[in-house]
Amino acid sequence: MSSSKKSAKSDRQTAPAQCAGIAFYCAGDYVPEDSVGYMIRRVLASVAHEVERQLVASDLTNAQWVPLLKLFMGRASTVAELARECQLDAGAMTRLLDRLEAKGLCRRVRSVEDRRVVNIELTLEGRQAAKGIPDVLSSVQNAHLTGFSIEEFETLKGFLRRILDNAQTLSPTTPTAGEPNDA
């Protein structure tokens, strides 16, 4: 083994002691396509693309079905809660709600108790549109998991939860499970 390879290998072996964990990546031989983050992003993009393709008949974009589903499932009822759940700033949420209202899927109603609070209600059309989203999500995700055993599926979820837990310890503002897109 050459001295440079030995040095790189010994650097990687000492890195775990320095960062209290195994160093799976090294800047010297980093390959983006082999990174967990890159693969997770590609899977998420593929799922999102297929969900949007299957929802094209309902005229819902990826950006629109997410808040619609969160409202339908009771995850949020105010503009502020929905913005937090969708990880959007107030301005982006306002623009998104403008589009959903224009489609007749929801309406904003100022709270009687606190005029600063704006509640969001799904219309009948909004509830109908949202009702079909879980079927599409289930179908798309099941297609992406073709060939997995139940044990592999449970193991994968456990690994992803562990990555999310690690992310939470890195930064208190890191998204939690169920965010973003819930796909």
N, C-alpha and C positions, 0 to 999 in steps of 0.2 A: 504494500500500500504506500503511495507517495506521501511525502510529509504534508502537502497541502490538504490531501484527502483526510489524513489522520487528524490534522488541526481542525478541519471543518467538522469531522465526526466528534472530536472531543469537545468542541464548542457546543454542539447540540446536546451532548451528554451532560455537560455542566449546566446548561440552560435550565433544566428542570429545577435544580436546587435554587437557582436565582429567582425563578418566578413561581415557585411552589406548585409546579405541575409539569407535565411533559410538554416539551416544545415540539409540536407536530409540524411546524413550518419554520423554515430558515430563509432569510432574505436572499442568500446566495444561490439557492436552487428553487426559489418560489415559482410555482406554475399556477397561474390564476385558475385555469380550467380544472385543476385538481383540488381547489379549495372548497371547503364545506359551504362557505358563504356563497360562492359562485354557483355551486350546484343547487343550493336551496333557492337562490334567486331565479335560476333557470326553470326549476320545477314550478315555482310560484307564477312565473310569467306564462308558462305553458298552461297551467290550470286556469289562470285569469283569461287568457286568450280563448280557450275552449268554452269557458262559461259565457263569455261575451258573445261568442259565435252562436251558442245555443240559445241565448236570450235575444238574439237579433229580432226575432218576430215580435217580442214584447217592447221593442224600442228602448231597451235599457242598456246603458253603457256600464262598464266595469265600475266607474266612479259612482254611478247612480244606484245600482242594485245593492251595494254595500250598506249605505245609510237606510235604504228602504227596508232591508232585512233586519237591521238593528232596531228600527222602530217597530217592525212587525213582531219581533221576538221580545220586545219590552226592555231592551238593553239601554234605551235612552228615550226621553220624552221631551227634553228641552233642547234648544239650539246649542247651548253650551255643552250639555252632556253628549249630544251627537257629534259635535266638533271634536271633543276629547276622544270618544270611541272610534272615530274615523281618522284620528290624528291629522286634523285639518285646522288651520287657523280660522278665526271668525270670518274673515273676508271670503276665503274659499268656500266655507260652509254656506255663507249667505248666497253666493253665486250658484252653488249646487242646489240649494233649496229653491232658488228662483226658477231653475230649470225643472225641478220636480213639481213645483206648483203650476208652472206653465203647462205641464203634461197632465195636470189634474190628479196627481198621485198623493199629494199631501197639502196641508194648509198650516200656516202659522197662526197661533191664537195667543194673544197677550194674556198673561195670568191676571186674574181678578185680585188675588191676594198680594201679588208683588208685581207691579207694572214693569219692573226691570227684566222679569223672566218672560221668555217667549216659549210657549209649548208648541210642539209639532204633533199634528194629528194626521193619520193616514185617512185618505178618502176611501170610499168603497172600492174605487178603481185601484187605489194604492194597495189596499189589502188583497185584492184579487191578484195583482201583479206580484206582490211579495209572497203570496201563498205558494207559487210554483217554484220559487228560487231554491228551497231546500232539495227538491227533486233533482234539479239541474246540478247543484253542488254535489249531491250524493253520487249521481251518475258519473260526473266528470272525475271526481276523486277516486271512485271505484275503478274506473278505466285506467287511471294512472297507477293504481296499486295491483293491477292484473299480475297474477303469478306469485303474489305474496301469500304466505300462510298466515293464519290468525296469530300465531306466535311471533312471526316476523313483523307483522303490523304492530302488535303491542310493544315489541322491542323498539321499533322505529319511533313510536310515539314517546316511549320512555327516554330515548336518546335525545329527541328534539326538546322534550321538557327539560332535560338536564342542561342543554345548551341555553335555553331560555332562562333557567335559574342562574346559570353562570353570567349571562348578560345582565340580569337584574343586580348582581353583586358588583358589576363593573360600573354601573351608572343608575342612579335612582330614576332617571327619566327614560330609561330604555323601555320600549313597548313590552307589554305582557302578553301571555298566551291569549289567543283570540283576537289579537290585533295584528297587523293591519289586514284588511280585506276579508278576514274570516274564511278564506277559501280553503 
